[in-house]
Amino acid sequence: MLLKRWFWLLLTTVALCACGGGGDDSSTGGGEGEQTPSPSPDDKPDDPQPENPDAPEFFSTGFMKGSTMSFAQYVRDLGLVYRENGVETDPYESMKRHGANIVRLQLNYEGAWSYQGQNINWAAWNRVVADAKRAKANGLDVMLTLKPDVDNYAVSPTQHNLLPAAWKSLSEDQIGQKLYDWVYKTLCDLAKEEIYPRVVAVGNEVNVNLLGATTTSDASRTGRLLVQGFAAVRAYAKEHNPHVQSMLHLADPAKVGSYLRRIVDAGAKDFDLLGVSWYPGTNIGHTMGGFQNIPTLCGTIKNNFGYEVVIVETAASFTTGSINGVWQGDNCNNAYNYPDWNDDAAVNAANYTPANQRAWLRTLAEEVKTNGGVGVITWGTESLPDRMSNPIGYYTYPASWANGSTWENNSYWDFTNQNNLHEGIDWMLDVQ
């Protein structure tokens, strides 16, 4: 998982607090506002979706199909262009037209910062509010990841999921209260903007670590903190958005069962969905095997714990990362190529096509749906390479780290054809 965190860095780096009042984005979406007492587990409503005639309505019901879109408008603002049939097109509009019903966005506690003159603000309050409104305007629901911890990749690629500086001297109970306050206030502030997520995840891949956790032995601590995070979602739901679903997000299907047990045993039971990151193949190497194990994943989680599964991060390559050692799209090594069709790179390259990307994602989604899962959301499929964006060759992160994107070979937009949309995206039209 360290590799995945490293290419998160290569795509972006995170930020100074937009939600807590710092950074370049001055609007707040939580942070160190008034303290709201967190309810005890006994205070949580029996029905997380109470009847409310004034409840906001979602655009979609049933199986969720979509992509992260955190980088789309960010890179457009830096001069990159998404096209469809040769015409510049809003990528949110393309997502909707080609079968998506939801997009995933991420809001960080420390949302935006500058490094080597680059303002990295894709996870900042103002940016996320604008992106959520863009999704709404195109009839797309939002899955929102609220990431409370801080990444400090400028110091080291291992400096991720740290406690915010203002929380470092606090006790575990005080950190839990801070988490409750931030999640609750952020969601209520979004309601003031008439933004109502369909799904809210507290934390990103929390079995990697959360708020300073360093090993899986911290699972009980993570669970105790998440009790407060999920309670905040319930309190917000009762006031503003009664049909919202809360999500626990874990990485690697082979590891989720044991970690989930420890989270639940620590008291963090009051959520609706289990989000799973699944990146098979040698680059990241999540261990589940192939599609034949989807029934076990979905069935075990549903039968043993009662939660429905969403594959909330995955990807399939539409082109290879390199040809004869020359990287495509830009000057940056790509982080992930999958499926691994063959040990021979030339065979893999021949099989990486938009049609095969579409077929792989369609098969995954159908397996998840058939076996009781409720969604597939891809990651990084809005990525573009950067050759057009900057004369010194970067847009999402400093030139001292690398030049380009690590993920454009998994995109729905074909950088080999002027960033035109290709058919890989149409797996969402294939799945009802």
C-alpha positions as CSV (number, residue, x, y, z in Angstrom):
1,M,0.0,0.0,0.0
2,L,3.0,2.3,0.4
3,L,3.3,2.3,-3.4
4,K,-0.2,3.4,-3.8
5,R,0.3,6.2,-1.3
6,W,3.4,7.2,-3.3
7,F,1.5,7.6,-6.5
8,W,-1.2,9.5,-4.7
9,L,1.7,11.8,-4.1
10,L,2.8,11.7,-7.7
11,L,-0.7,12.8,-8.8
12,T,-1.0,15.5,-6.2
13,T,0.1,16.4,-2.8
14,V,-2.2,17.5,0.0
15,A,-2.7,20.6,1.5
16,L,-3.2,23.4,4.0
17,C,-6.5,23.6,5.8
18,A,-9.4,24.9,3.8
19,C,-11.9,23.3,6.0
20,G,-10.3,24.6,9.2
21,G,-9.8,28.1,7.9
22,G,-6.2,28.0,6.5
23,G,-4.7,27.8,3.1
24,D,-5.7,29.7,0.0
25,D,-9.3,28.6,0.2
26,S,-10.7,30.8,3.0
27,S,-14.2,29.3,3.3
28,T,-14.6,26.8,6.0
29,G,-16.1,23.3,5.9
30,G,-15.4,22.2,9.5
31,G,-12.1,22.4,11.3
32,E,-11.9,24.0,14.8
33,G,-15.4,25.4,15.0
34,E,-17.8,25.1,17.9
35,Q,-17.7,21.8,19.7
36,T,-20.8,19.7,19.3
37,P,-21.2,17.0,21.9
38,S,-20.9,13.6,20.3
39,P,-23.7,11.2,21.3
40,S,-23.1,7.9,22.9
41,P,-23.8,4.8,20.8
42,D,-27.1,4.5,22.7
43,D,-28.2,7.9,21.4
44,K,-27.9,6.9,17.8
45,P,-31.3,6.7,16.0
46,D,-32.7,3.2,15.5
47,D,-33.5,3.9,11.9
48,P,-30.7,5.7,10.1
49,Q,-33.1,6.6,7.3
50,P,-36.1,8.2,9.1
51,E,-39.1,9.3,7.0
52,N,-38.8,13.0,6.3
53,P,-41.0,14.6,3.6
54,D,-38.4,17.4,3.3
55,A,-35.5,15.1,2.8
56,P,-33.3,15.9,-0.2
57,E,-33.7,13.5,-3.1
58,F,-30.9,11.7,-4.8
59,F,-30.7,11.4,-8.6
60,S,-30.2,7.7,-8.5
61,T,-31.2,4.5,-6.7
62,G,-29.8,1.0,-6.9
63,F,-26.4,0.0,-8.2
64,M,-23.8,2.8,-8.0
65,K,-21.6,3.3,-11.1
66,G,-19.0,6.1,-11.4
67,S,-15.5,7.4,-11.0
68,T,-13.5,9.7,-8.8
69,M,-13.5,13.1,-10.3
70,S,-11.2,15.0,-7.9
71,F,-8.6,15.9,-10.5
72,A,-11.0,16.8,-13.5
73,Q,-11.7,20.5,-13.0
74,Y,-8.3,20.9,-11.3
75,V,-6.4,20.0,-14.4
76,R,-8.9,21.8,-16.7
77,D,-8.1,25.0,-14.7
78,L,-4.5,24.3,-15.5
79,G,-5.2,24.2,-19.2
80,L,-5.8,20.6,-20.0
81,V,-8.8,19.7,-22.2
82,Y,-11.3,16.8,-22.2
83,R,-12.8,16.0,-25.5
84,E,-15.6,13.9,-26.9
85,N,-15.7,13.2,-30.6
86,G,-13.2,16.0,-31.1
87,V,-15.2,18.6,-29.2
88,E,-14.2,20.0,-25.8
89,T,-16.7,18.6,-23.3
90,D,-17.3,19.0,-19.6
91,P,-16.1,15.6,-18.2
92,Y,-19.0,15.5,-15.8
93,E,-21.4,15.8,-18.7
94,S,-19.6,12.9,-20.4
95,M,-19.8,10.8,-17.3
96,K,-23.5,11.3,-17.0
97,R,-24.1,10.6,-20.7
98,H,-22.1,7.4,-20.6
99,G,-23.9,5.8,-17.7
100,A,-22.5,7.1,-14.5
101,N,-24.9,7.9,-11.7
102,I,-22.4,8.9,-9.0
103,V,-18.9,10.5,-8.7
104,R,-16.5,10.4,-5.8
105,L,-14.9,13.5,-4.3
106,Q,-12.5,13.8,-1.4
107,L,-12.3,16.6,1.1
108,N,-9.3,16.8,3.3
109,Y,-9.0,18.4,6.8
110,E,-6.0,20.3,5.5
111,G,-7.2,21.0,2.1
112,A,-4.8,23.1,0.1
113,W,-1.2,24.2,0.1
114,S,1.5,25.5,-2.1
115,Y,4.8,23.8,-2.9
116,Q,7.4,25.1,-5.3
117,G,4.9,27.6,-6.5
118,Q,2.2,25.1,-7.2
119,N,-1.2,25.4,-5.5
120,I,-2.3,21.9,-4.8
121,N,-6.0,22.4,-3.9
122,W,-8.0,19.5,-5.4
123,A,-9.2,18.4,-1.9
124,A,-9.9,21.9,-0.5
125,W,-13.2,23.2,0.6
126,N,-13.9,25.7,-2.2
127,R,-12.8,23.2,-4.9
128,V,-14.9,20.3,-3.5
129,V,-18.0,22.5,-3.2
130,A,-17.6,23.7,-6.8
131,D,-17.1,20.1,-8.0
132,A,-20.1,18.8,-6.0
133,K,-22.2,21.5,-7.6
134,R,-20.9,20.6,-11.0
135,A,-21.9,17.0,-10.3
136,K,-25.4,18.1,-9.2
137,A,-25.8,20.3,-12.3
138,N,-25.2,17.1,-14.4
139,G,-27.6,14.9,-12.4
140,L,-24.9,13.0,-10.6
141,D,-24.9,12.0,-7.0
142,V,-21.8,12.4,-4.8
143,M,-19.8,9.9,-2.7
144,L,-17.8,12.1,-0.4
145,T,-14.6,10.9,1.4
146,L,-13.8,13.0,4.4
147,K,-10.1,12.5,5.1
148,P,-9.3,13.9,8.6
149,D,-5.6,13.1,8.6
150,V,-2.7,14.9,7.0
151,D,-0.1,13.9,4.4
152,N,3.3,15.5,4.4
153,Y,4.9,14.1,1.3
154,A,7.2,17.1,1.0
155,V,9.1,15.6,3.9
156,S,8.9,11.9,3.0
157,P,6.7,9.6,1.0
158,T,6.0,7.7,4.2
159,Q,4.6,10.8,6.0
160,H,1.0,10.2,5.4
161,N,-2.2,9.9,7.5
162,L,-0.7,11.9,10.3
163,L,-2.6,13.8,13.0
164,P,-3.3,17.5,12.2
165,A,-0.8,19.7,14.0
166,A,-3.5,21.1,16.3
167,W,-4.4,17.6,17.5
168,K,-1.0,16.2,18.3
169,S,-1.1,16.9,22.0
170,L,-4.6,15.6,22.5
171,S,-5.7,12.4,24.2
172,E,-7.5,9.7,22.2
173,D,-10.9,10.9,23.5
174,Q,-10.1,14.5,22.6
175,I,-9.1,13.4,19.1
176,G,-12.4,11.5,18.7
177,Q,-14.3,14.6,19.7
178,K,-12.3,16.7,17.2
179,L,-13.2,14.1,14.5
180,Y,-16.8,14.2,15.4
181,D,-16.9,18.0,15.3
182,W,-15.1,18.2,12.0
183,V,-17.3,15.6,10.2
184,Y,-20.5,17.0,11.6
185,K,-19.7,20.7,10.9
186,T,-18.4,19.9,7.4
187,L,-21.5,18.0,6.4
188,C,-23.8,20.7,7.9
189,D,-21.9,23.4,6.0
190,L,-22.3,21.4,2.8
191,A,-26.0,21.3,3.5
192,K,-26.0,25.1,3.6
193,E,-24.6,24.9,0.0
194,E,-27.5,22.5,-0.9
195,I,-25.0,19.7,-1.3
196,Y,-26.2,16.3,0.0
197,P,-23.9,13.4,-0.5
198,R,-25.5,10.0,-1.2
199,V,-22.6,8.3,0.6
200,V,-20.1,9.6,3.2
201,A,-16.9,7.7,3.9
202,V,-15.1,8.7,7.1
203,G,-11.4,8.3,6.3
204,N,-9.7,6.8,3.2
205,E,-8.4,3.2,3.3
206,V,-8.3,3.3,7.1
207,N,-6.7,-0.1,7.5
208,V,-3.6,1.5,5.9
209,N,-3.8,3.8,8.9
210,L,-5.8,6.7,10.3
211,L,-4.8,9.7,12.3
212,G,-1.3,8.6,13.2
213,A,-1.9,4.9,13.3
214,T,1.3,3.1,12.3
215,T,0.4,-0.6,12.2
216,T,-2.6,-2.9,12.0
217,S,-2.3,-3.3,15.7
218,D,-3.9,0.1,15.9
219,A,-7.2,-1.2,14.6
220,S,-8.9,-1.0,17.9
221,R,-7.9,2.7,18.3
222,T,-9.0,3.3,14.7
223,G,-12.4,1.7,15.5
224,R,-12.8,3.8,18.7
225,L,-12.2,7.0,16.7
226,L,-14.6,5.9,13.9
227,V,-17.3,5.5,16.5
228,Q,-17.3,9.3,16.7
229,G,-16.9,9.8,13.0
230,F,-19.9,7.6,12.2
231,A,-21.9,9.1,15.0
232,A,-21.3,12.5,13.4
233,V,-22.7,11.3,10.1
234,R,-25.8,10.0,11.9
235,A,-26.4,13.3,13.7
236,Y,-26.1,15.2,10.4
237,A,-28.4,12.7,8.7
238,K,-31.1,13.2,11.3
239,E,-31.0,17.0,10.7
240,H,-30.3,17.3,7.0
241,N,-30.0,14.2,4.9
242,P,-31.8,11.1,6.4
243,H,-31.1,8.8,3.5
244,V,-27.4,9.3,3.4
245,Q,-25.3,6.1,3.8
246,S,-22.1,6.0,5.7
247,M,-19.1,4.0,4.6
248,L,-16.1,2.3,6.1
249,H,-13.3,2.2,3.5
250,L,-10.7,-0.5,3.6
251,A,-8.0,-1.6,1.2
252,D,-7.2,-5.1,-0.2
253,P,-10.0,-7.7,-0.2
254,A,-7.9,-10.4,1.4
255,K,-7.3,-8.2,4.5
256,V,-10.7,-6.6,5.0
257,G,-12.4,-9.4,6.9
258,S,-9.9,-9.6,9.8
259,Y,-9.6,-5.8,10.0
260,L,-13.3,-5.3,9.8
261,R,-13.8,-7.6,12.8
262,R,-11.4,-5.6,14.9
263,I,-13.1,-2.3,13.9
264,V,-16.5,-3.7,14.8
265,D,-15.3,-5.2,18.0
266,A,-14.0,-1.8,19.0
267,G,-17.6,-0.4,18.7
268,A,-17.6,1.1,15.2
269,K,-20.7,-0.7,13.9
270,D,-23.0,2.1,12.9
271,F,-22.3,2.4,9.2
272,D,-24.0,1.1,6.1
273,L,-21.5,0.1,3.4
274,L,-18.1,-1.4,3.3
275,G,-16.0,0.3,0.6
276,V,-13.1,-1.9,-0.7
277,S,-10.1,-0.8,-2.8
278,W,-9.1,-3.7,-5.1
279,Y,-6.0,-3.2,-7.3
280,P,-4.8,-6.6,-8.4
281,G,-1.7,-7.3,-10.4
282,T,2.0,-7.0,-9.6
283,N,2.2,-3.2,-9.2
284,I,0.1,-2.9,-6.1
285,G,-0.8,-6.5,-5.6
286,H,-4.0,-6.6,-3.7
287,T,-4.6,-10.3,-3.0
288,M,-8.0,-11.7,-3.8
289,G,-7.4,-13.6,-7.0
290,G,-9.8,-12.9,-9.9
291,F,-13.6,-12.4,-10.4
292,Q,-14.3,-15.9,-9.1
293,N,-13.7,-14.6,-5.6
294,I,-16.1,-11.7,-5.7
295,P,-19.0,-13.9,-4.4
296,T,-16.9,-14.8,-1.4
297,L,-16.0,-11.2,-0.7
298,C,-19.6,-9.9,-1.0
299,G,-21.2,-12.9,0.6
300,T,-18.9,-13.1,3.6
301,I,-19.2,-9.4,4.4
302,K,-22.9,-9.5,4.1
303,N,-23.5,-12.8,5.9
304,N,-21.0,-12.3,8.7
305,F,-21.3,-8.5,9.3
306,G,-24.5,-7.3,7.5
307,Y,-22.8,-4.7,5.3
308,E,-23.1,-4.3,1.6
309,V,-19.9,-4.0,-0.5
310,V,-18.9,-1.3,-2.9
311,I,-15.7,-1.6,-4.9
312,V,-14.8,2.0,-4.3
313,E,-11.4,2.0,-6.0
314,T,-10.2,0.0,-8.9
315,A,-8.9,0.4,-12.4
316,A,-8.1,-1.3,-15.7
317,S,-5.6,-0.1,-18.3
318,F,-6.7,0.9,-21.8
319,T,-3.1,1.2,-22.9
320,T,0.3,0.1,-21.6
321,G,2.5,2.3,-19.4
322,S,5.5,2.1,-21.8
323,I,6.5,0.8,-25.1
324,N,10.1,-0.5,-25.5
325,G,11.0,1.3,-22.2
326,V,9.6,4.7,-23.4
327,W,6.8,6.1,-21.2
328,Q,3.7,7.1,-23.0
329,G,1.8,10.4,-22.5
330,D,4.5,12.2,-20.5
331,N,7.8,11.6,-18.8
332,C,6.5,9.9,-15.7
333,N,6.6,6.2,-14.9
334,N,3.0,4.9,-14.7
335,A,2.2,3.2,-11.4
336,Y,-0.3,0.5,-12.4
337,N,-1.0,-1.7,-15.4
338,Y,-3.7,-4.3,-15.2
339,P,-4.9,-7.0,-16.1
340,D,-1.6,-8.8,-16.2
341,W,-2.5,-10.7,-19.4
342,N,0.9,-12.4,-19.7
343,D,4.5,-12.3,-18.3
344,D,5.5,-10.9,-21.7
345,A,5.1,-7.1,-21.7
346,A,4.5,-7.1,-25.5
347,V,1.5,-9.4,-25.0
348,N,0.1,-7.2,-22.3
349,A,0.5,-4.1,-24.5
350,A,-1.5,-5.8,-27.2
351,N,-4.3,-6.6,-24.8
352,Y,-4.5,-3.1,-23.2
353,T,-7.3,-1.6,-25.3
354,P,-10.4,0.5,-24.6
355,A,-12.6,-2.5,-25.5
356,N,-10.8,-4.7,-23.0
357,Q,-11.0,-2.0,-20.3
358,R,-14.7,-1.8,-20.9
359,A,-15.1,-5.6,-20.8
360,W,-13.1,-6.0,-17.6
361,L,-14.9,-3.3,-15.7
362,R,-18.3,-4.6,-17.0
363,T,-17.5,-8.1,-15.8
364,L,-16.4,-6.8,-12.4
365,A,-19.5,-4.7,-11.9
366,E,-21.8,-7.6,-13.0
367,E,-20.1,-10.0,-10.5
368,V,-20.4,-7.5,-7.7
369,K,-24.0,-6.8,-8.5
370,T,-25.0,-10.4,-8.9
371,N,-23.5,-11.3,-5.6
372,G,-25.2,-8.6,-3.5
373,G,-22.7,-5.7,-3.8
374,V,-24.1,-2.3,-4.5
375,G,-21.6,-0.4,-6.6
376,V,-18.3,0.0,-8.5
377,I,-16.5,3.3,-8.6
378,T,-13.2,3.5,-10.4
379,W,-10.2,5.6,-9.3
380,G,-8.1,8.0,-11.3
381,T,-10.0,7.4,-14.5
382,E,-10.3,11.1,-15.1
383,S,-6.4,11.4,-15.3
384,L,-4.7,13.1,-18.2
385,P,-1.0,13.4,-19.0
386,D,0.6,16.8,-18.7
387,R,2.6,17.7,-21.8
388,M,0.3,20.5,-22.7
389,S,0.1,22.1,-19.3
390,N,3.4,23.6,-18.4
391,P,6.6,24.4,-20.2
392,I,8.7,22.8,-17.4
393,G,6.5,19.7,-17.5
394,Y,4.2,19.2,-14.5
395,Y,0.8,20.2,-13.3
396,T,-0.2,18.2,-10.3
397,Y,3.1,18.0,-8.4
398,P,6.5,19.5,-8.5
399,A,9.0,18.8,-11.3
400,S,11.5,17.6,-8.7
401,W,9.4,14.5,-8.1
402,A,8.5,13.5,-11.6
403,N,7.0,14.9,-14.8
404,G,3.5,13.9,-15.6
405,S,0.7,11.6,-14.4
406,T,1.2,8.1,-13.0
407,W,-2.3,7.0,-14.0
408,E,-3.3,8.3,-17.5
409,N,-3.0,4.7,-18.9
410,N,-6.1,3.9,-16.9
411,S,-8.1,6.9,-18.0
412,Y,-11.4,7.0,-19.9
413,W,-9.9,9.8,-22.0
414,D,-7.3,8.7,-24.7
415,F,-4.2,10.8,-24.4
416,T,-3.0,9.2,-27.7
417,N,-6.0,10.7,-29.4
418,Q,-6.1,14.3,-28.2
419,N,-7.8,13.4,-24.9
420,N,-10.9,12.2,-26.6
421,L,-13.2,9.9,-24.7
422,H,-12.9,6.2,-25.6
423,E,-15.3,3.3,-25.2
424,G,-13.8,2.1,-21.9
425,I,-16.2,4.4,-20.0
426,D,-19.2,2.6,-21.5
427,W,-19.1,-0.3,-19.1
428,M,-21.5,1.9,-17.1
429,L,-24.0,1.8,-19.9
430,D,-23.6,-1.9,-20.1
431,V,-24.5,-2.5,-16.4
432,Q,-28.1,-1.6,-15.5
